[in-house]
Amino acid sequence: MAEWKSSWKSSVKPKKQRKYRENAEYHHRKKFISAHLSEKVRDKIGTRSLPVKEGDKVEVMRGDWKGLSGEVSKVDQQEYKIYVEGIDRERVDTTDAKIALRPSNLKLTKLKLDDEARIEKYNISEEDKKEIEAEEEEDEKAEVNEEEKEDNDTEEDEGDN
């Protein structure tokens, strides 16, 4: 078998594409586990997608769990799968099983900006970092307010009956 090369030109044949990904070295596999950024974050960073890391917040865009969001709890580089907190199913024996999701079905909504290498690689300035964090705090406050309104509405409906 030929040596694996990162400069490989793509092929139309699915067999060769699968072989390329299967034989990739560990440090190249990180790049394959990339997801699109939300519009707000995309404008700040200036790139369309980033590799997913533990601690990032994601939203499911396709599949049975479409619309759900949560924090990335595990990234499996061997299987190219991502596990998100709060997205699981119940087994027959009543234990919970984590659901493995493909990165192409996810959208990054909030980045974990504690990683200095990530900040350096994508040229995220301190100013942009502060703006992103401020927007995220505003979004969280808005979500909490919406949840409180929904709770109040349900309590009022129950009181009317």
N, C-alpha and C positions, 0 to 999 in steps of 0.2 A: 504494500500500500504506500502511496506517495505521502510525503510529509505534509502536515496541515499548514496552510498559509493564510495569513490574515488579508493578504492582497488578492485573494481569489476573486475572479470575475464570475458573476452569477450565471447560473444555468437555467434553462427553461424546464429541465427535467426535475420533477419532484424527488426522485430517488437521489439525485446528486445534491439537492438542497438539504434533504434530511441527513445525508452522509456528512456534509459539511458541518452542520450544527452538532451532530452527534460526536464528531471527532474533534471538536473545538477544545482548545486548552482552557483551563479554569479561568484564567484572567481575561480571556476573550468572551467568555460566557456572560459576564456582567453586562456587556453592551447589548446582548440579545434580549435582556429582560428590561426593556424600555417601554414606557407608557407615555401617551400624549399628556400635555399640560393643559390645565384649564386656561381660558382666554385671559383672565386677569394675570395669572402667573406668567403666561407666555409673553405678554407685552412687557413685563418687567425684566425677564431674563433674556429674551430675544432668541429663544430656540423653541422648536415645536415639541420635542420629547426629551425625556431624561431617563436614565436607568433608575429603577425603583429600589429604594432602600428601606430597611426596617425603620418604623417611626413616621414614615410619610403617610399622609391621609389620602385615600383614594375613593373614587366613586365608580360603581360598576355601571358600564354603559350598555352591555349586551348580555343576554342570557336570562336564566330564571331569577337571578338576583338583581336585575336591572333596577337602578334607582337607589339601591342601598349604598351606604358609605361607611367607612371605618378606617382604623389605623392598621398599617401593614404590620403583622406580627412575625411573619417569617417569609424569607425569599429562598426558594429551593432552586439553586443554580444547576443542579444535576438534571432535574426534570423540567426546568423553565416554568415553574409555577409560583404563584404568590398566594399567601394565606392572609386573610383579613379578619381582624377581631370583629365578632358579632355576626359573621357569616358562617354558619354551621348548620348541620342537620342532626336530627335525633336518630340514633340507631335503634334497632329492635330492643336491645337490652337497656334502653333509656339513657345511654351515655351520649355525649355530643361528639360529633366528628367534624373536624375542620374541612371546609370546602376549598379545593385547589382551583385557582383562577388563572387564566392566561393573561399576561400583561397587555395584550392587544385589546382586551375587553375592558380595560380600566382607564380611568383618567385621573391624573394627579391633581388634587385640589389644594393641597397644603404640603409644602416641603419641610423636611427636617433640616434646618440650616445650621446645625451644630457642627457639621462636617466641614472642616477647613479646606480639605482637598476639593470638595464639591464646589465650594464658594470660589476657590481660586481657579478651577478649571473653566467654569462658566462665567468668570469675570463679574460676579455679583458684588457690587459695591456696598459699603456699609449703609449708604443712603437707601439703595434699593432693598436691602435686607430689612431695614427698619420699616419701610413702606409696606413690604409684604407682610411683616408681622402685625402691623397696625391694621391692615385690611382683614387679616385672619381674625383678629380680636373682634373687629366690628361684625364680621360674619357670624362668629360664635354668639355674640350678644343678640343679634337678630334672630338666630335659631332658638335661643333660650326664650326670647320674647314671644315668638310664634308658638312654642310649646306651652307657655303659660296661658296664652290666649285660648288655645285649644282646650286646655284643662278647665279654664273658667267657663267656656262654652258648654262643655259636657256637664259640669256641675250645675249650671243654670238649667239645662235641659232635664236633668234628673230631678231638680227641685220643682219644675213645672208639672211633672207627672205625678 
